[in-house]
Amino acid sequence: MALSITHQIGGLAGTLIHSEAGKTSGESTATLSAAALWKSPVPNVRCKIQKPDAVEAITPPFSPCRSPVLGGIRPDLSVACQAFATEMEASMFLETEAPVREYKEAGSQGKENGVPVYVMMPLDSVAIGNTVNRRKAMNVSLQALKSAGVEGIMMDVWWGLVERDSPGTYNWGGYEELLEMAKKHGLKVQAVMSFHQCGGNVGDSCTIPLPKWVVEEIDRDPDLAYSDQWGRRNYEYVSLGCDTRSVLKGRTPVQCYADFMRAFRDNFKHLLGDTIVEIQVGMGPAGELRYPSYPEQDGTWKFPGIGAFQCYDKYMLSSLKAAAEAAGKPEWGSTGPTDAGNYNNWPEDTNFFKKEGGGWNGPYGEFFLTWYSQMLLDHGERILTSAKSIFESTGVKISVKVAGIHWHYGTRSHAPELTAGYYNTRFCDGYLPIAHMLARHGAIFNFTCIEMRDHEQPQDALCAPEKLVRQVALATQKSTGSPSWGKCIATV
């Protein structure tokens, strides 16, 4: 379970997370209730699962895929430091008890009392100059996390920082220092290979673009960026339509990702399997395996809009044309759906997604959605194949993050999932193929709305995160024989 350090560090020190009765084996879902500041009666922390009915109040969603902001805390490590100093001063007069952490890894045998807790580090933990941001505050905060009884941290390793200036030249400076800090404090690390831009998504508190030389190539060839039907380009992530094309200084995008991961492995091989225990492989915007169908930047999309298909760059259209010709329907290959509405429509506003007679459920819709989702699966397969070969025998786990798109889940078409690349409708399970792919590579299925509850979400948009989580859990169980999905990534 990964939490956000800037908003939830206080809750770790002050709130017990109790076991939930009746759960099956594997890592359980979790709901968190955190105080705005550290106010714990004693520094004895048990990392446990909290019962769903322990939610203190219904909070309107500030984010489609992530937990509501636990108010009152500035998104800055200085607050954590002040809280830690205050807590330590007070605890000098108390008889302390060693932290108790009772849990088991997913799939292992034995008594299950809770889950290991990992705290999500601030996105700008490493600054543009490849140094640790707010170094002293960071060091104190890591000490506070260890004292609170957490297992470790999750941190983004930004492609746009490490390989910023020229292809094949990697600067690991800030990450070397940060990882050594984690090791010193006895914290485990889940490292996220972040091949996307930071900025423009839910919870993005800073801006870290793609490497300069990648942006230059996109400027020269705008079709390297995703495009919607209105010609709006998205610079968050290189279009998967050119995965196999040597468009980045003589390398394909997938080769660039593989070279980056290989350089990370070689530079930090002394920490792999010991301090670094998991590699989450980024596969799209926000690091998720999906299309950038609901971009918040510049107000393009607002929750709970259906989003828009991202298949209008020339590389995607070339693939669509070839697929249509192979299907004997060349007339289907010139464009994506033209009646799917815009980013902020609702399903019934459109001819394509509407309940009765919608194009999504007709022959053309089935063809297009199969192609669109398969392109995403192929993208994941390519990157996972590389990641598995690179990190094989290093002792680390591989994981992939999938977006929890829960709004309009109660409709027949599941329009927001379709535009994101998940062919999930009332009649088609879109998560089973993803679970099968991850299972083939032994990868963990990380999901982003495990902690959410149906009643917390606007019901006019037919939001159903709990039902969605159950569907995903069943898909992973079918793929592996037991739940093999990962963590509550409650980043806010």
N, C-alpha and C positions, 0 to 999 in steps of 0.2 A: 504494500500500500504506500503510495507516494503522496505527500502533502506539500503545501507551499510554505516555505520557511518564513516568508515575511508576514503571512497572515495567520499561520496555525502553530507557530512555535510555542506560543503561550498556552494553547490548548493542550499540547503534549505534556507540559509541565504541570498543568493544573486540573486536567480532566481525565478521569478513568474511562477506559473504553471497554465495556463489559462484554462477556461472552453472549452470543446469541444462540438460544436453544434451538435444536431441531435442524441445524445446518448439516449438509452432507460433507463428504471429505473434500479436500482441496482448499485453496485460499478463499475465504468467505468475503462477501461484500461488506461494506462498512459505511456507517453514517457517523459524522463527527459533530460534536458540539463543543466549541472552544470559547473560552473567555477572551475578552478583548485584550487583556493583559495577564501576565502571570500572577495568579493569586492562589497558590496551592497551599493547603494546610500542612502537608508534609511532602518531602521530596521523594516519596515512594511511588513509582509509576508502574502500572501494569498495562502492557500493550495488549488489549483485548478487543473483541468485537462488541459494538454497542447495539442494543435492540432497536429495531426501527421505530418503536413507539416512544423512544427516548428523545425524539426530536422535540426541541422546546417550542418551536412555533413554525407556522407556515410562512415561508419567505418567498416573495416573488422572484422569478429567475432573472439574474443579471447576465447570465450566460447560457447559450443553448446546450453546450456540452459539458459544462463544468459547474462546480458548486457555487452557490451564492457567496458573495464577499462576506466574510465574517467581520463585520464593521468595527471601526474604532482603532484599527492598527494602521499606521502609516506603512506603505510598501517600501520600507527601508530597514536595513539591518541595524541601524542605530537604536531602534525601538527594542529589538531583541537584546541588544547589549545592555541597555538601561534596565530592562526587565531582569536580565540575568544577574546584573550587579546587585539589584535590590533583593532578588531572591536569595542570593548567596549570603548577603549581609544578614538577612532574617534567619536563614537556616543555621547560622553559627550558634544560635541559642536553642536549637532543637536537636533531639536525639534522632539521628538519621538511620535509615534502614537501606540496605543495598537494593538497587533496582531489581525487580523481578520481571523477566521476560520469558514467557512460556508460549512457545508456538512451534509449529512444524512446517517444513517446506511442503508445497503442494505435491501431492502424489506419494508422500512418505507415510509410513505407518506410525501408529502411536497416538497418544492422547492429544487432542486438539484444544488448546486453550486460547488461541489468539493468532495474530499474524505479525510478521516483522514489519515495522514501520520505517519507511524511507521518506525523507523530507525533500521536496523539490527546491533546489537552489534558485536564487534570483536569476533571471535571464542574462543579466549583465554582470555575473560573478567575475567574468574575465572581461577587461576593458578593451577598447579598440586597439590600444598599444600593446596588447598581449601581456598585461600585468593583472594581478588580482585586484579587483575593485574593493576599496575600503578594507585593506588588508587586516588591520588590527581588529576591526569590528567582525570581519569574517572569522578570524581565529577564535575570538571569544564566543561567537555564535556556534561554531562547531563544537567547542567545549561544552556549551550549554546543551546542545542536542545530545551529546554523549551522556551528560549528566541526567538528561530527561529520560534516558533509556531507549532512544531510537536506535534502530539497527544501522542506518546509513543515510546517504544522500543520493539524490538523482540530479545530474547536471548536464546541461547542453554543451556539446563540443561543436562550436560553430564553424562550418566550412568557410563562411564569409570572414572569419577572423584568422584562422590557421593558415589557409591557402589564399590569403587576401590579395597579394600583390602580383604574383606570377604563378603560372601552372607548375606543379611539381615542387614548389618551394614551401615548406611547412614550418611555421613558427609555433611551437608548443609551449612557449615560455610561461604564460599565465596558468596553463593547465598543469604543467609540471609542479608548480608551486602549490596550486590548490589541491592536487592529488596527494602531495606529500603532507599537507596539513591534515587531510582526511586520514591518512595512514597514521600520523602521529597521535591523533585522537581516537584511534581504534574504530573508525567508521568505515563501513563498506560503501562502495560506489556503484551506482548504475549510470553508465555513461551513454548519453544519447548522441548518436551521429546525426547532427542537425544539418541537413543539406538544403534547408529552406531559408527563406528570408525571415527575420524577426521584425515584426511591425505590421499592423493591419489586421491582426487576429485577436480573438478573445484573450484578454489577460496580458497582451504584449505591452510591456512597460518601457521598452526601448526599441531602437531601430538598428538592426544589423543586416545590411543587404547581402546579397550573394557576392562572391569574390569579384573584385573590380574587373578582372579580365573576362569573367563570365558575362557580366553586365555589358561590357563593351561588345562582346559577340552578339548578345541579344539586340543591342542597338543597331548593329550591322544587319542582322537578320531577325526582325521582330517575330517571325514565326517560330522561333525557339521558345517563345513564351506562350502560355495558354491564351486562347481567345474565345470570347463568346460570340453569339450571332450578330451582335451590334458592333463588333470590332474592338471591344474593350480588351486590352492586353493585361495579363496578370504576371507580375515579376516575382511572385513568391517562390516559384519552383520551376525548373526547366521542364517544358512539356514532355510527357512520356512518349509522345509521338515520334520523337527523335532519339529514343533510347539507344538504337543500334546504328546511329549515323555519326560519323566522325566530324562533329560540328563545333567542338570546343578545343581549338588549337591542336587538331589532329587526333583527339581522343573522343570517344563517345561519352555521353553523360554517365552511363553505368560504369565505364572504365574509370572515370574521374572519382566516382564514389568508392569503387574498389581500391584504387590507389590510395585514397585518403584513409580508408580503414586499415589497409596494410601498413601505412606509415604510422598510424596510431598504435597498431599492434607492436611494431618493431620498437617504437620509442618507449612504450610502457609495458614491455613484456615482463619486467621484474615485478609488476603489480597485478598482472592478470591472474585471475583465479584466487587471489588472496584479498587485496584491497578492492580491485575492480572485479565485480562478480557478475555483472550483466552488461550487455551491449544492446541498447535499443536502436534499431536501424531506421533512420528516417526515410520515408517513402513518398512524401508529398507535403502540401501546406500544413503548417503546425506540426510537422513531423509525422503526420498521419497518412495511412494508405487511403487516399481519396483524391478526387479532383478539387480544385479551388472554387467550388460551386456557390459558396456563400461568403464572399469577401466583405468584411465590414469596413475596410478602408474607404474613406471619402463617402461613407454612407450608402455605398452601393447596395448592400443587403442589410436588412434588419430582421431580427427574430420576430415572428416565426415564418418568414417568407420561404417559398419553395426552392429558391436558388435558380441556377441556370446551367445548362449543359456547356461543357468546356471542350469543344471538339472542332473548333473552326480555324485553327492554324493549319498551314498547308500540309504539314506532316500527318496530322490526325485525319484530315480530309482525304489524303492519298490512301491511307489505310482503309478508311470507310469505303472509298471507291472500289478498291480491290476486293473487299469483303462482299460488296453488293454484286459485283460482277461474278464472283465465285458462287453466289447464291442464285444466280440467274435473274437478278433484279437490278440491272445497271441504273435504272431510274431512281433507286434508293440511295445511290452513292454520292450525290452532289452536295448534300447538306444534311444537317441534323433536323430534328422536328421543328417546324416553323410555327406550330400552334401551342407551344409549351409555356406561353406567358412570359413574364419577366421575373426578376429576382424576388420581388415582394408580393407577388400574387399568391393566392391560396389555390389548392387543387381544383376546386369547383369553378374558379375563374377562367379555367383554360379548357380547350377542347381535348388536349392531349391527356391531361391528368384527371379529368372529371370521372365521377363514379360510373355513370351510365354511358356506355358508348365511347369511352375515352380511347384515344389512339394507343395508349400504353398497353392495352389488352388485345390489340389487333395484330395482324401479320407483320405490318411494317414496324409497329412498336416492339414486338418480340424480337425481330431481327436487329433493330437498332440497339435496344437495351442489352441484348446478348453481346453484340460487338463491343459496345461501350464498356461494359463491365469486364469483359474478357481482356481488353487492353490494359485495364488496371491490374487484373490478376497476373498477366504476363509481365508487367512492370515489377510487381512484387516478387515474382518467381526469379527474375533475372538478378535482382539485388540480393535476395536471400541466398541464392546459389553462391554468389560471390562471398557474402558474409560468412556463410557456413564454412567454406573452404579456407578463408582467411583466419578465422578464430577457432578452427578445429583443434582439439587437443590443448587448448590454452586454459581450460577450466572455467570459462565464462559461459553464461547462458545467452541466447539470442532471443530478442523479443521484437514485436512489431505493434505499433499503436493503431487502433481502429477507432474511428469517430463514433460516438454514441448519438446518432441523429434521431432523437425521440419525438420531435414535433411532427404532427400529422401522421404519426404512426398508426393511429386508429382509423385512418382512411384506407380505401382499397388499394390505391395506387402507391402510397408511401412516397409521394413526389420528392421530398427533400433527399431521401436516400437514393432515389434513382439519379438525380442530377449529380450527386456526389460519387456515383459509380457503383453503388451497391444495388444489384438487381433483386431487391426485396419488395415483394408485393403480397397481397393476400393469397396469391396462388403460387408464389415462387420464393424459396428460401435463399436470400442473398448472402447469408453469412456462412452457410455450410461450405461453399467452395473456398472461401477465405480460410476457414478452419482446417479444411483438408490440406490446403497449401502449406499453412504453418506447421501442421502436424508432420508432413513429409520431411520438413527440415528440422523438426524438433524444436520449433520456436514457440515462445510464449505469446499468447493472444492478450495484449493489453487493451483495456476498454475504458472509455472516458466518462461513463455516467453510472458507474456501479453504485455510487453513494446517493443517487437521486431517488426521490419518491414521487409517485404519480400525483398525489394531492398537493405537492408543492408547485406544480406546473399549471399553466393556464389551460383549462379543459376545453375552452372553445377551439383551441388549436389541436385538440385530441392528442395531447402529449401523453406518452405512456412509457417512461423510462424503465419501470419495473418489468413490464411485459417484454420490452426489448432485451433487457438483461437476461431474462429467462430464455428467450429464444437463442441468444448468443451462447449461453451456458449449455443449452441442449446441443447446439451445433458443435461445440468443442468436445462434448462428451461422445457424440456420434463419431467424431473424427479420431479420437484417441482412446476411447473406452472409459475415460475418466475426465473430469473437468481439468483442463490444462491451461486455463486462462489466468491472467495475471492480476493486476493491481488496481486499486482504486486510485486513479490519478486525479486527485482533487486539487488541481492548480487553479488559483483564482487571481 
